[in-house]
Amino acid sequence: MKRIGILGLGGVGGYFGGLLAKAYQKSDDVEIIFIARGETQKAIAENGLKIVTDDSETIVRPNLVSNNPSEIGVLDYLICATKTYDIEESFTSLKNCIKKETIVLPLYNGVDAQERIKKIVPDNEVLLGCVYIVSMIFSPGTIRRIGFYEKMFFGSKTTPFSKLEELLHILQKAKIESYLVENIEETVWEKFIFISALASATSYLNQNIGEILSNSESKVTYIELLHEIEDVAQAKGLKLPHDIVAQTIQKLEKSPKEATSSMHRDLLAGKNTEAISLTQYVVSEGKKYGVKTPLYEKIAAVLVK
């Protein structure tokens, strides 16, 4: 029996965790455990997790929903998608569920998760991963996905290939469009360039995707951010497509116009934001590699409280 914990049941963890729970509800081979607390735990325990898409509603029930390490037990895989500012606290509280063989798949918005998790569980294989999806918490225990575009990428230079294949098979059997990628660091950075510039621009300008694309000044701001983060990625030695900026703008143009970044949504709701991982991180890496990022610095000064 493979035991898979889903930590963080927001737009990403809730949606993909929901697909896994649905696929393996009656399985003797795979057990899906939702790691949740507070209202989310209560709502899922009572009514299951509801996933709402443009054309369907599904209610799924995991094998267990808990935040008690002794109930959760030891995990073979831990898929984590909390907010980046919760990494340290959530991993420290789950230390007893992580054995030496536990493989961790982080699906965060930033690119600093792997090294931060490695500090807490240095003996474990921590993969690199990212997803493309527009989804969010509609209410506790209900996830709303907008549009049809969803993809998951993951990989590792050090994890045994058989383990990566096993995870890929588990994900694909749950109808999750997932890919095992050799040059995963570049793939993760391609996503980071998209999400970092988008989160920074939407939050700073207080505009959604459609508004940024239709306002020439806003679009110039967004493109300037893309050039700054591209310079940082190049200084780090990442081999990204030569037209990464054009590709990223194209991705944005294909996104739902009414959508915005999760950081912008959190800011509007008066919640803690991921500005340290999504905006400030680019400034810090720029300084480390001697790359100037004046617009990122300006925006970080406003967003990082």
N, C-alpha and C positions, 0 to 999 in steps of 0.2 A: 504493500500500500504506500503510494507516494502522498505525502501530506504537504499541501501548498497553502501558505498563509498569504492573505491579501491585506496589506497594511495601508490605510488611507483610502477611504471609500468616497472620494470626490468624483469629479467628472471622468478621470482616467481610471483610477482603481475601482470605482463603483461599476463603470461600464464593462471593462474587461474582466473584472472579478465576477460580475454578473453572468457574462457569457460562459465563464468556466464553471460557475455554480450550476448553471442550467444544464451544461453538457454532462457533468459528473454527479448529478444529484443521486443517481441510483448505482453509481459505479463501485465495484469492489477493488479497483486499482488506484483510484485517485480520490483524495478527500480534500475539499475546499473549505478553508477556515477564514472567515472575515474577522479581522482584528479591528474592533470599533468600540467606542465608549459613548456615554452620554445619550443624547437624543437619537443619534444615528443607530446606536446599538439597540435601544428600546424599540424604535420604529421597525427595524429589520427583524428583531426577535418576534415582534407581535404580528407584523403584516408581510414579512418578506421584503426583498429589495425590488422596487418597481423601476423598470427601464422603459422610458418613453422615447420613441423615435418619430420621424415625420409621419410614418404610416402604421405604427404598431405600439401596443403596450404589452409588456411581459412582466410577470412577477416571478422572481426566482428565490429559492431558499438555500442558503449554504448548509453544509453539514453542521456548522457551529458558528455562532457570532459571539465574540467575547473579547475582553481586554485583560483577562486574568491569565498570566503565564502558566500557572499550574493546570488550568483547564485547557489551554491551547496546546500545551505539550510541545514535543520536539518537532521541528519542521524540516522537510527535505529541501523545499524551495520557499523563498520569501520574496514576493513581488511587492515592491513598495512604491507608493505614489502619494505620500503626504505632501504638504507644503515643505519647501526646502528649509524653512526656519524651524521645523519640527524634527529634523533628522536625528540630532543628538539625543533629545529626550526620548523619542519613540524607540530608538535602537537600544538605549540603555535599559529601558523598561522590559525589553524582550530578550535580554541576554540569555536567560535560561531556556529559551525556545530554540536557540541557535547552537547547533553542535558543529564540530569541525567540518563535517561534510555538507552542511547547509549551503546552498547556492543562493546568492542574493541577486535579484534583478531590479535595479532602480529605474523607475520611469518618471523622473522629475523634469521640471522645466529647465533647470540650470545644467551646467556641465561640471559642477564641483562636487556632486553627490558621491561619486565613487571614492575619491580620496578622503572625504569626510567619514564615510562609512568604514573604510579600511582602517582608520584610526581607532574605531570602536571595536571592530572585529577583525584584527590583523591576520588571523589564520584562515579566514574564509575567502572563497572565490566570490568576488563581486564583479558582476558583468557590467558592460556598458549597454545602455538601451535608450530608446526614445520612441514616442508615438506621435502620429498625426491624427488628430480628431478634434471636432468641436463639440464638447459636452460639458455639462455643469450640473451641480446639485440644484434641483428644482425646489425640493423641500427635504427635510430629514428622511432618508430611506427612499428617495425618488431621484433618479438621474435622467436628465434630458439630453438627448443627442440631436444635433442639428446637421442636416445634410447627410451625405452618404460616404464621405471620404474618411476612411480609417485604415491605418497601417501601423504595424509595430516592427521595429528593427532592434536586434540585439546581437551581441557577440563578445568575444574575449580572446586575448592572445595566450592566456595561460590555462583556462579551464579545459579539462579533457573533452575531446570532440563528442564522445559518446553521451556525455551529460548534456551538452548543448543540443544535440540531436533529440535526446529524450524530451527536453523542455519544448523544443520546436514541435515535436509530434503532439504533445499534450495541448499546446496552444492551437495548432491547426485543426485538431480533432474537435476543438470547441468552436470551430468556424471563425477563429481570429486570424485575420490576414497578417501573418507574421513571417519575417525573413531573418535568416541567420546570415550575418554580414561579416566579411573578412576585415575590411577596413572600417571598423565600426566607429573609431574615434572621429574620422572625417564625417561619417553619416550623422553622428550625434552633434557635431559642430555645425553641419548644414542646417539642422533643425534649430540649434541654438541661435544661429545668425537670424533666422526667421523670427523666433519667439522673443529674443532679447530686444531687437529693434522694434518689433510690434508692441511689446509690453511697455517699453520705454516711451514710444511715441504716443500710443493711445492714452496712457496714464498722464503724461506731461501735457498733452494738448486737450485732454478730456474729449476725445472724438473716437467714434467707432471706425471700422475698416472702410465703409463706404464714404464717410466724411473725409478721411485722410486721402483717399484716392481721388475724390472730386475737388479737393481744395489744393490749388497748386503750391501754396506755401507749406502746407502740412506734408504734402508728398515730397517736397524738397527736403524737409526735416527728416522724414523717414529714410530717404535715399542717402542722406549724409550719414545717418547712423549706420546704415549698411556698409558704407565705405570705411568708416572708422573700425567697425568690428572685423571687417575683412582684413584690414591692415594688421590687426592684432593676431588673427588666425594665421596669417602668412608669417608673421614674426615668430610664431610658435613652431613653425615648420610643418604645418598641416597642408596636405596636398588637396586643395579644394578645386572644383571646376573653375576655369578661368573666367567664366561668365556667371559666377555665383550671385552677384548682385542682380543681374537681369533675371536669373532663375527664381530668386527670392521674390522679386516684384511680381513675377508671373504667378507664383503661389498665392500671393496676397490677392491678386486680381481674381483668382478662382475661388477665393474664400467667400462665405456668405457675407453680403454687404452689411447686414444688420449686426453681425457678430463683433465682439471686441475681445481683448485679451483678458485672461482670468485676473491678472494684476490690476487692470483698470476696474473690473467688477469689484474686486476686494477693496480698492481705494474708495469707490463710490459708496460701498456699504460700510465704510468706516472701520474695516478690518485691518489686521496686520497684512503687509504685502511682502512679496518676494523681491523687492528692489535690490537687496544686497546681492542675491544670486544672479539676478537678471540684468541689472544696470551697473551697480558698483563693481561687480566682478570684472567687467570689461575694462573699467578705469584702472583697477588694481593690476590686471594682467598687462595692460598697456604700459603702466609704469615699470613693471618687472622687465618688459622687453624693449623699453625705450621708444614706445609708440605714443604719439600724441592723440588724445581722444577728447577734444574740447567740448563737443556737443554732449557726449556721454557724461562728462564731468559736470556740465551745467545742469543736466537733467537729474543726475544722481544727487546733486546738492539740494534739489527740491524734493525728490522722492524718498531719500533715505533719511528717516527720522531717527 
